[in-house]
Every structure is written in C-alpha cells, then in structure tokens.
Amino acid sequence: MSLHTEWIQFEQDGVRHRLYAARLARAKGPLPTVIVIQELWGTDAHILDLTERFAKAGYLAVAPDLFAENGERRDVLSEERIEEIKSFLDTLAPPSWHDPAAREAALEQQPAAIRERVRETFPELFASLTKLPELLETVKATVSFLSAYEWSKGQKVASVGYCMGGAMSTMLAAALPQLAGAVNYYGRMPLSKEEVAAIQCPVIGFFGEKDPKITSLVPEFAEAMEAAGKTFIYKVYEEAHHGFFNDSRGAYHVQASRDAWERTLNFFNKVLS
C-alpha cells in the first residue's frame, strides 16, 4: 500500500507552522481528515506511524509539530534530545520521573554530557504540560490550513490525541464547533461547564484502569457531558496503564490497543462520512 508522505510548512496569522501529512498515493480529490495530536514526546516515530496508519485507512492524516516555533525546533527540544530523555526515563520507574532526588541519583550514573543535556531538556519538555492552551493554537491553525488545503478542502475534520494530545483533542472539540469528532486516549479532561457546553461533536475516550490520576476524572466528565446533552462514550481497559496504545513503550497493552483501534476507526467512519 503506497503512501504519499511529506513535511509541510504553512503560515497562519504571520506565524509559520510545521506538520507531517500522509495520504494514500492513489487517493483522488480531497479527503476527510484526521488530526493526530502528539504525546509529550512530540511528533516522534510512533506519532508518524499512527499518522500513516490513519492514512492507510483512507484519510488525509496530519500531525502538527507542537514543539516547532516559527516552523523549527529549538535545539533543547530537538528530536534527538527528546529521544535521549526517553532512554534515560526508561531506566527509572515512572513514579520517579518527577522525584528530583531519585532522578538526580540516576543521572549521576550517566556520562557527564548526557547529564547536562537531560538537566536542560527535562524541565523544558515537561513544562509543555502546563501550556496546553498555547499549544492548542497550533492545532487550531492546522484546522484553518486544512480548510483551504487541496487535499482536505470542503471535507470534515476530526481529531485524535494521545496523553497530553488526548486532552487537547477534547479541548479542540470545545474550541471549534465545526469539528466532526474528537478521540481522547488517556488525556485529562479539565473542562469547565462553559467549555463542555461549547462542544458540538461526539467525543470518545479510551483509558487504562491502572492510570488512576487520569481515569478517576472520567466519570465526572461523563456526567457533565450527559447533563449538557452531549455525546461522550468511553471505555476503561482492565490491567492497562497510561500510554497503553504506544507500541514503542513499556506500557503497551496489545488487547486494549486492538480494541481501541477498532473502535476509533468505527468512530471516524461514522463522524467523517
């Protein structure tokens, strides 16, 4: 199955942005579009692979690079730096990621050059979790770009996000009434009553039983959506952790991922038809 893939730079309101786009090479005319919103790790190999998977399902799929500033990454958030952070964090138990003492003890076992880069990149990377409204502006600019892009013009657009991208997928539903649907994979949903009221499209979510900090928030959001007359369907997978869909990480859960993938494709087939 042949795909056409490319990195595209575009400008909205005087700001340059960057995204990865994929579509079937034999596709004809504009296509319904899936926006793939990154995890904390950025538009890494896993997110690019997911973008291509959605393209193989018959959609134009695009993944905006939320860490690009005016179309380029700063060195501190380069793909190489983030991969180095991931490799270092893989040596720690997840609860130790945000334990400065445990993290520093582990860093002392690393070569000096790695220690320096990790200490510089770690706070910059995780600070992204506090900047979701700002990062959302890049996703909204992507939607504006798609409205005029030759391969998506006039077609419906839906979103799917993972981890912080899951939260942003739900936020996008509240920000853009024209969105056809939103999928949230284990992302927070800290939306106000006003934001819930603004959601015009169906939302679906997938969560892990062993991710209580996120999953414990789901029932309250479900109640708020129901009270507002909105559509929200979700599933919590037994024995699944945060990040269960990422097949490049240790939390990958094959049964949960297989089921969530099928449900996601069925959802997009419904809302993007």
Secondary structure, DSSP 8 states (H G I E B T S, - for coil): --EEEEEEEEEETTEEEEEEEEEETT--S---EEEEE-BTTBS-HHHHHHHHHHHHTTSEEEEE-TTEETTEE-GGG-HHHHHHHHHHHTTS-GGGTT-HHHHHHHHTTS-HHHHHHHHHHHHHHHGGGG-HHHHHHHHHHHHHHHHH-TTTTTS-EEEEEETHHHHHHHHHHHH-TT---EEEES------HHHHHH--S-EEEEEETT-HHHHTTHHHHHHHHHHTT--EEEEEETT--TTTT-TTSTT--HHHHHHHHHHHHHHHHHHT-
